[in-house]
């Protein structure tokens, strides 16, 4: 029986050409505005810092802030065996943490923009996503707690005339706006991690 044998036919190698002539070098996908190292990210960090600092400044601007324990509800709340004296201080602590975090990342964004460097390192994105998640959760929780106390004083107990309701309502609004500015940063960093 005659079986066919495989035959090898030599193939000529393609001519050598300069790689840069025909094929441009590979580049990364463009950074989405709002991600770290972009001008949109810097703008978000700036707004986060400004509104967190404004919330902090408004809270501290109350003339007797250091002696205010949860908008002077200590007598009423002690009767009910409750102690909400930490909510106003919680907003201050969350605003301090948010402003420090946003300021440090804004400085990092400025550096990345000046040296034209991308901040798409996976470890850096994990750090940014975790930090933004923690600070946004703390800011939102503090703003909600302060809003609840403000509603209790203003609407339910009607003792706003004895307290700094307007000041604390303004600080709470600034904290909410700061949270609205942190949320896109967190979502973009989290999406960047998920799309790797």
HELIX and SHEET records of a PDB file:
HELIX    1   1 UNK A   19  UNK A   22  1                                   4    
HELIX    2   2 UNK A   39  UNK A   60  1                                  22    
HELIX    3   3 UNK A   65  UNK A   67  5                                   3    
HELIX    4   4 UNK A   74  UNK A   79  1                                   6    
HELIX    5   5 UNK A   86  UNK A  114  1                                  29    
HELIX    6   6 UNK A  122  UNK A  151  1                                  30    
HELIX    7   7 UNK A  152  UNK A  156  3                                   5    
HELIX    8   8 UNK A  160  UNK A  162  5                                   3    
HELIX    9   9 UNK A  165  UNK A  194  1                                  30    
END                                                                             
